[in-house]
Each structure stands twice: as structure tokens, then as C-alpha cells.
Amino acid sequence: MSCLVTYIEYNIETDKFKVDSEATNKGVQEIIENVLRAHIGAGVDNSEPNIQDVYNISITWDFSDDSFVIKSNTGNKGLTDGILLDFLFRKIP
């Protein structure tokens, strides 16, 4: 399986993001945009969000079928998407 993994850490206390990826900054932005686009219309996640000081999100892009697997410690897909959206808003000039 050929894939690319992007890790995003959001520290709620410092309000800062850290990114670890082999993708360029523009590539990370495009990956997140595609993940969020894929979640449009997916419905509401009523799961209780986890309260954390640091949220970790990993996005694995599988090239073989152009799919994404998202893992996080947020406990709620809406919170995960909100963190990713906040990251995009801060990175787009």
C-alpha cells in the first residue's frame, strides 16, 4: 500500500499547530481541503468530544484507491473537522 501520512497537533493552551508530513505546505492544505470536502453531508456526530490540552489528528491518504483515513483523539468528527478548518483558515493568505 502506497500512502502519505500527515500528522497535525493542535495545542489548545498555546493555540498553536504543529504539522509533520512529507507533503509540501500546499500539499497539506490540499489534503485537508479534500478531507473536509469528503465530509460534507456526512451528517451530525453526536459523540461527546474529548477534553484535551493537545489534540492529535492523523490523515492517511491511500493512493491505491484515493481514500483518506482520519484518526484523532478528539472523540467527535465535528471537532476534528473544526480543528482542520481552523488550521486552513490560518494558513491561507
Secondary structure, 3 states (H helix, E strand, C coil): CCEEEEEEEEECCCCEEEEEECCCHHHHHHHHHHHHHHHCCCCCCCCCCCCCCEEEEEEEEECCCCEEEEEECCCCHHHHHHHHHHHHHHHCC
